[in-house]
Amino acid sequence: MSVATAGSPTAAATQSTRQASAFSPASVGNVAVGFDILGHPLAGVGDTVTARRIPEAEVRIAAIRGAPFPLPLEAERNTAGAALVAMREALALPFGFEIEIDKGIALGSGMGGSAASCVAALVAANALLDTPLTRHALYPFALAGEAVASGGRHGDNLGPMLLGGLVLATADRLVRIPVPEEWHSLLVHPDAVLETRRAREALAGSYELKEFVAQSANLALVLAGCHAGDASLVRAGLRDVLVEPRRAPLIGGFDAAKAAALEAGAMGASISGAGPSVFAWFESRERAAAAAPLVQAAFAAAGFDSQAWVSPVDCPGAVLL
């Protein structure tokens, strides 16, 4: 597998190209201190989308496999479909797309499942264009697709899936943040579901100015630590004082799982995306792997089976297959 960029042999589709498949990894959203704007991919699990170019000027979803319950087949109500509709309309394409989605990410897991389908669809369909776009140019269409699932246009999952690595995703741009290659992330997903919309409802209410100041300082410390490769700065800043306190009560076993990660030497630990998954950053793969059974044991004590993944923070994004 290889990452396709505009102008590369892989991405340079000709008019005879009629089908392409793409895989998008899961992701860690928010990264504790960057609510809706900071994320990185997670190796080992993701969604795959196959796109076919069709003469009809429309977007069709032929099949969705791997979901525990039926997902919308109407393009406008599906994240992948809505993203392709937005791309078709913006580019005034005289043709359309038919897609098939294979889900590999648990729904309501806090691992960016809706975003992964959206990005995989765009990367596959982009390879079918006569002149493929850059990954940055696909971002607005991905935002349109993500809005269908979450009700908001936020790119903390989309950005890292498109570019790979730790990405700062604002409303109109993506900025890749350098991270030491030895730094690894552990993500543990308990066998539970927490819908994004419910997790967002928990954030309603008033906030104090000092909370925003503290969160801004923590975000600055993490970004500075990543640029400098200084783990001590990340340890000082990788703490969510704004969102985590309001969402943690929704996640059984969270406090114990986070404590287990920190006791195992994590630079920081918090909720991945909207939850219930928990992530932690470590200075090496060995430390992250050693912490995995300890965090899983914490969830087991709370009555939850779980799955764990260890991945470089600077992990590749979506790829053409």
C-alpha positions in Angstrom: 0.0 0.0 0.0 1.2 3.5 -0.7 -0.1 7.0 0.0 -1.4 8.7 -3.2 -0.8 12.4 -3.7 -1.9 14.5 -6.7 0.5 14.0 -9.5 1.9 10.7 -8.3 1.6 7.5 -10.5 -0.8 5.9 -8.1 -3.2 8.9 -8.0 -3.0 9.9 -11.7 -6.1 8.1 -12.8 -7.0 8.1 -16.4 -10.4 8.3 -18.0 -10.4 4.5 -18.3 -10.1 4.1 -14.5 -13.5 2.9 -13.2 -12.9 1.5 -9.8 -10.6 2.1 -6.8 -10.5 1.1 -3.1 -9.1 2.9 -0.2 -8.5 2.2 3.5 -8.7 4.8 6.2 -7.4 4.1 9.7 -9.1 4.8 12.9 -8.0 7.9 14.9 -7.6 9.4 18.3 -9.6 12.6 18.3 -9.1 15.7 20.5 -5.9 14.3 21.9 -7.1 15.6 25.3 -6.1 19.2 24.8 -7.3 20.0 21.3 -11.1 19.6 21.3 -12.3 19.2 17.7 -9.0 20.4 16.3 -6.2 17.9 17.1 -5.9 14.2 16.2 -3.7 11.4 15.0 -4.3 8.1 13.2 -4.3 4.6 14.8 -2.7 1.7 13.0 -4.3 -1.7 12.8 -8.0 -0.9 12.4 -10.0 1.1 10.0 -12.7 1.2 7.2 -12.4 0.3 3.6 -14.5 1.8 0.7 -14.6 0.7 -2.9 -15.8 3.4 -5.4 -16.9 2.9 -8.9 -17.3 5.7 -11.5 -20.7 5.6 -13.1 -22.3 7.6 -16.0 -25.2 8.8 -13.9 -24.7 12.1 -12.2 -25.4 10.8 -8.7 -24.0 9.1 -5.6 -25.2 5.6 -4.8 -24.3 3.4 -1.8 -24.6 -0.2 -3.0 -23.7 -2.0 0.3 -22.5 -1.5 3.8 -20.9 -4.5 5.5 -19.6 -5.0 9.0 -21.9 -2.7 10.9 -23.9 -4.2 13.9 -27.1 -2.5 12.7 -28.2 -1.0 9.4 -26.7 2.3 8.4 -28.3 4.8 6.0 -27.9 3.8 2.3 -29.2 7.2 1.2 -26.1 9.2 0.2 -27.2 12.5 1.8 -27.7 10.7 5.2 -24.4 8.8 5.1 -21.0 10.4 5.9 -19.3 8.8 3.0 -22.1 9.5 0.6 -22.6 13.1 1.7 -18.8 13.8 1.3 -19.0 12.5 -2.3 -22.2 14.5 -3.0 -20.3 17.6 -1.8 -17.3 16.8 -4.1 -19.5 16.1 -7.1 -21.4 19.4 -6.7 -18.3 21.5 -6.0 -16.4 20.1 -9.0 -19.5 20.0 -11.3 -18.7 16.5 -12.3 -20.6 15.1 -15.2 -20.5 11.6 -13.7 -21.2 10.0 -10.4 -20.0 7.3 -8.0 -21.3 4.0 -6.5 -19.6 2.9 -3.4 -19.4 -0.1 -1.1 -18.4 0.4 2.6 -16.7 -2.2 4.8 -16.8 -1.1 8.4 -13.8 -2.2 10.6 -14.3 0.4 13.4 -16.8 -0.1 16.1 -19.6 2.4 16.0 -19.8 4.8 19.0 -16.3 3.9 20.0 -14.5 7.3 20.0 -12.2 6.0 17.2 -13.5 8.1 14.3 -15.6 5.5 12.6 -17.8 7.9 10.7 -14.8 10.0 9.6 -12.9 6.9 8.4 -15.7 5.9 6.0 -15.9 9.5 4.8 -12.2 9.8 4.1 -11.8 6.3 2.5 -14.7 7.2 0.1 -13.1 10.5 -0.8 -9.6 9.0 -1.4 -11.0 6.2 -3.5 -13.3 8.5 -5.6 -10.4 11.0 -5.9 -8.4 8.4 -7.7 -11.2 8.1 -10.3 -11.1 11.8 -11.2 -9.4 12.8 -14.5 -7.3 15.2 -12.4 -7.1 14.0 -8.8 -7.0 16.6 -6.0 -4.5 17.0 -3.2 -5.4 15.6 0.2 -5.8 19.2 1.5 -8.3 20.0 -1.2 -10.4 17.0 -0.1 -10.8 18.4 3.4 -13.9 20.6 2.8 -15.8 17.7 1.4 -14.8 15.5 4.3 -16.1 18.2 6.7 -19.5 18.1 4.9 -19.6 14.3 5.3 -18.6 14.4 9.0 -21.4 16.9 9.7 -24.0 14.3 8.9 -22.8 12.0 11.7 -21.9 14.5 14.4 -23.9 17.6 13.5 -20.8 19.8 13.3 -17.9 20.5 10.9 -14.9 19.5 13.0 -11.7 17.9 11.6 -9.8 16.4 14.5 -10.4 12.9 13.0 -10.6 13.8 9.3 -7.3 15.7 9.2 -5.0 13.0 10.5 -6.8 10.4 8.3 -6.1 12.5 5.2 -2.5 13.5 6.0 -1.3 11.0 8.5 0.5 11.9 11.7 -0.5 14.4 14.4 -2.6 17.1 12.6 -4.0 20.4 13.8 -7.3 20.8 11.9 -8.9 24.3 11.8 -12.1 25.2 10.0 -10.2 25.8 6.7 -6.7 24.2 6.9 -4.7 21.2 8.0 -1.3 21.6 9.7 0.8 18.5 10.3 2.7 18.6 13.7 6.1 16.9 13.9 6.3 14.1 16.5 9.3 11.9 17.4 9.0 8.6 15.6 9.6 6.6 18.8 6.5 8.1 20.6 3.6 5.6 20.6 0.0 5.7 21.5 -2.0 3.1 23.3 -5.8 3.0 22.7 -8.0 0.7 24.7 -11.7 0.3 23.6 -14.0 -1.1 26.2 -17.0 -3.2 25.0 -19.4 -0.3 25.3 -21.0 2.3 23.0 -21.1 6.1 23.6 -22.9 8.0 20.9 -21.2 11.2 19.8 -24.3 13.3 20.1 -24.9 12.1 23.7 -21.2 12.8 24.6 -21.7 16.3 23.2 -24.8 16.9 25.2 -22.7 16.3 28.3 -20.7 19.5 27.4 -23.7 21.8 27.8 -23.5 24.4 30.5 -21.3 27.2 31.6 -17.5 27.2 31.8 -15.1 29.4 33.8 -12.5 31.6 32.0 -9.8 30.0 34.0 -10.7 26.6 32.5 -10.1 28.0 29.0 -6.8 29.6 30.0 -5.6 26.3 31.5 -6.6 24.3 28.5 -5.0 26.8 26.1 -1.8 26.5 28.1 -1.9 22.7 28.0 -2.4 22.7 24.2 0.6 25.1 23.8 2.8 22.9 26.0 1.9 19.7 24.0 2.5 21.4 20.6 5.8 22.9 21.8 6.8 19.5 23.2 6.0 17.8 19.9 8.0 20.3 17.9 11.0 20.1 20.2 10.7 16.4 20.9 10.6 17.2 24.6 8.5 14.7 26.5 8.7 16.7 29.7 6.6 19.5 28.0 4.1 17.0 26.8 3.9 15.5 30.3 3.2 18.9 31.7 0.5 19.7 29.2 -1.3 16.5 28.1 -4.2 17.0 30.6 -7.8 17.8 29.6 -9.3 20.2 32.2 -12.2 21.3 30.0 -14.0 18.3 28.5 -12.8 15.2 30.2 -14.4 16.1 33.6 -17.8 16.4 32.0 -17.6 13.2 29.9 -15.7 10.9 32.2 -18.9 10.0 34.3 -20.4 8.5 31.1 -17.5 6.0 30.8 -17.5 3.1 33.2 -14.1 2.3 34.5 -12.5 5.4 33.0 -10.8 6.7 36.1 -9.1 3.4 36.9 -8.1 2.9 33.2 -6.5 6.4 33.1 -4.8 5.8 36.4 -3.3 2.5 35.1 -1.9 4.2 32.1 -0.3 7.0 34.1 1.1 4.6 36.6 2.7 2.7 33.7 4.6 5.8 32.6 2.3 7.5 30.1 3.0 11.1 29.3 -0.7 11.7 29.5 -4.0 9.8 29.1 -7.6 10.8 28.4 -10.7 10.0 26.3 -10.3 9.3 22.6 -12.8 11.4 20.7 -16.2 11.3 22.3 -15.3 8.0 24.1 -15.6 5.5 25.5 -12.1 4.5 24.3 -9.1 5.7 26.3 -5.8 6.7 24.8 -2.4 7.3 26.3 1.0 8.5 24.9 4.2 6.8 25.7 7.9 7.5 24.8 8.3 4.1 23.3 6.4 1.2 21.8 7.7 -1.1 24.6 6.2 1.1 27.3 2.9 1.4 25.4 2.7 -2.4 24.9 3.5 -3.1 28.6 0.7 -0.7 29.7 -2.0 -2.3 27.5 -2.9 -5.3 29.8 -2.9 -3.0 32.8 -5.4 -0.6 31.3 -7.5 -3.6 30.0 -7.5 -5.0 33.5 -8.9 -1.8 34.9 -11.8 -2.0 32.4 -12.3 -5.7 33.2 -12.6 -4.8 36.9 -15.4 -2.5 35.9 -17.1 -5.3 34.0 -16.0 -4.5 30.4 -14.1 -6.6 28.0 -11.8 -4.5 25.8 -9.5 -4.4 22.8 -6.1 -2.6 22.7 -4.0 -1.2 19.9 -0.5 0.2 20.0 0.5 2.6 17.2 3.0 5.2 16.4 1.7 8.7 17.0 3.2 9.6 13.6 1.1 7.0 11.9 0.2 6.9 8.1 -3.2 8.1 7.1 -5.6 6.8 4.4 -4.1 4.8 1.5 -5.2 3.5 -1.8 -5.3 -0.3 -2.0 
